[in-house]
């Protein structure tokens, strides 16, 4: 089977110079050394560069690391003469204060970049003849494709200088990155690459373009050097653990008293559809949002083609449409497949039904054990993510992973990225978003069907015998599918000893692999394992804090960010080694997005999800030391509903219940507002207008006690995503009460 892997190379750091005269203010790159320590799904990388300033005037600019959703930057160091400047993780509020004070003393130079992952270190007062040493440290997540891992290392880039512009920005921190360009005739200096790949057992395939490869039982190494980096090619490394059978690999790392491990169960190199005689049970869980366009239909057309007679199927609704295809999962006869197709093509009547939440549906599934004639169970959730989600939903999904696979399919023009990114972290599944043109819908639906219907190991179990492990992530793990490994990582105590036993079924064949831990050693090349664990742990804590914040989580998130050097809602890069009061010193200041977002995670693949926190502005203070003082949470409820036409109270209550199950969007608006407006509460009345068929046509603000336009507009936009049954005609004024708890 031939697999084409698209490799995305991370951009190299570069110097941005506040000058449009590169022939006079010449800052030349003399050398670049890249050290990469690769351990399975994560690479720990440092890039060291040497610049020589040959100009005659005092220079200023910025060291820029563009960033990427797949990487996490852990630190930045600059050495000029006897001065060493470090970017280290600090309390976010303190960094903000330092930044604001520094900007009052001098005018730092920064670019305005639409990149939430980028960092910049301002450097000014660089004297003629200076030699500048820079070092960037980051980790990169590597997403495998059918068991094949590929990483491309950055190529050096010349310093960028200001183009001759027809305009001058009002401030030096408002230059766009497009205002600068590399000086093409500048030399790139020498390039050295040192890469180490931990094996953790068997490595069935390794390819390193342009590199000289050496191998031992524990790891492989790759070295490359060239006198002129301008002549170098892209350095890419590809490797595979498993061959024709699934394979488990174990990697160990020790840092002082802390000891980390990564167990990866890797799919075989050839992806095959179901080969076993046992069936698979598929339970589709959907809400009304998934049935309002062609998304569910496209999903079903692709998915139903792979169903077999021994498979079982059921469809369950949550939200107002508390209905189901059948009471129990049914064997996939032609009749059931036909009924399921019809079921997914229409919106169901809610007359006489009690709304049901996703958590309740998941708990109902949990109560029904998998039949012995089934190889596995997969739960497929179709939704736009705008629901009454909370930490109980996350807990329920985690419990399901003990006995079932959980997949989410994002549908609709707008999706709740916060919900999907959190679920993807818990399940470690790939991203699937059903939206766009007919061709795009069809392509993504086929990708999902192909993904889910090619399991490599079912009924997967991992047993630790004599290996003292703790702090496991994830808490539960699913089956092994052909396009993703199953990852289990955490910490261990004592000397590495004992064994790990992995069991399951590869088709009809029983699979057993035993790893003798005494044969493996902790390696320096597995340094990235500590960051893999810490980022996953912090990300899940942040996800839980969005819906159920407590100060213990805030403290642990902050501690993890500080210790392992990554940004969170409470930590950010600050400078040490720069004294603004010394005239001959280089002045340095860090700039990075202080208002981090987590929106791009939904478009990232499973490997990339772990690369960065779902950094949202959590309902918490930005400094955990002040969390208790700013511990303000709010709740939105439906206070009253007044309609133009007289309606029965049972209908009014059903509408109220339906709306209250979909208030997560408004709740987010309120949570964000409380960070800016202390003690904000009051009544907001929205006017809903329905046509004769009961379809919502317009929403506007009727009255508000808040008098804060951005909050009111956010609530209106969130209200537009609420799905209501066709029960009302004409106007309805709905009053929402915002209360501080």
C-alpha angles and dihedrals in degrees: 000000000000115000123192113206120196107216119205111204117213114238117249123244114259141183116249110206124205093222137089093205108081090162090062104029095045116179107178128195107229104176144359127199120187120194116189124184109189124193113173110287097006135058125198108210136183124186116198119189137178122210128186120205111214099171127109102225132070108271136209135181141117139276106230129198103186095204131203135219089252095058137067118203112218103178150343129211130188125187121193116170108311093341122100116190120191133189105214134171114268139163107295097227091051090050090051091051092049091048094050093047093047093052089057091056100045141002108253121203118234139153124238102234128178091219119108091196099054125104130195132195113203113220122186137163093045105170125221112270094027121152112212124201117192132185128187120190120196143147124228128203114224117209113209123214114212090337096313116120120198130180129178119203122222122267117225118259130203123245113280120232132197116270118231100265134196090221139042119219117238091238133028091236094060099071111122117231088242088065088076134061139182119263099242097201093052114109119245096211125214126333129208126180125192115181129177124191118197113218103196087196127326122015108192099185137021130171126172117179114223092357133119106230127210123180139198130174091268105038148356125231134203126196129187134169136173131179093220115039089196087071095049124110127222109286109223129173125198126185141166130198104193126054121189094331130051112268137194123216128190126204128187134199133180126197111176108302094345119093125189136189137190121200114190123185104202128203120237121265093251117064114212134179121242111315099169125097093226117091130237124231117225120192115188113202114191143163132209093271090067091056099048097084136021095280098099092044092053091047091051095048091055097037099046092058090069097049117113132204092253093053122096130218142190135166122212128187127213129192120037092339098074094176137118140199092239140345091248134024109272133212110263100255119159089258094055092046090050093048091049091053091052091045092056094049099063140052111241128231115255096198110138094000128126113225115248128203127226091248090059093050092050091049091050090053091048091057092059110071122216113268116247091240091062123087094204146339125237124191114204115196116199112191145117088241096242100127142113093282124168141158090284089066090053091048091049092051090049090052091048090057089067089068107010145034116247122206129176125208113198112216135176137052091280124035134189098244092185092063096046096045090052093049092047090055092051095046099031089219130145123265120261121183119178106202142103130053125355090260092051092048091051094047094051093044090053091048091054094046091048090049099049097041096057107070116172099191126018128190088025115190130179121200126191113209114186092341107116104216131172142164091044121192122227102028090214132019134208134220121295114261127194096249101047140040123232108241127201118175140161142111135309136199131226126001118338104263142133125048144275120225119202118191136175144114124285099196106308091335121099112236124210127168126173122198116204101212094197088070092062130074133202107255135202088227091067093064091122092069092082091055092046091057096041095049093049092048094049093045093055092046089053091049090053092045091059090068103022112023122190132168095241090063091047090053094048093048090050092047092051092048092049096045099044097033108241135126121259133163086278105037133059141164117281132176130252123182100038121111112190092196098061110089098208095044123104107248115224134185131172124229126185134141103294090185097057120191132205100201098111094061092083090064093048125096127242096271092050095049091077093050097084142014118262081247104197127158094264122207090263142090115276092236115055091207087066096038094107092051092050097038096134122148129176138206130205121206136170105256100180144348121210118184132196090229123048111256133186114262091240090061092047091051092048090053090047092051092047092052094046090056089058102047097107092102093052089043089058090051090053094045091052091047093053090062090061102029114045117214092007111170140136145106126307119190119200126192115223119193120199129188125228091275090055095251117143112246106168144012125193141162113269100175139338139191091198100069090195109125098199092054093045092048091049090053092050092051090048091049090056088065093056112110114216129186115245096263103117132064125190122003129349124182111206120192119209120198118211113199133177109227 
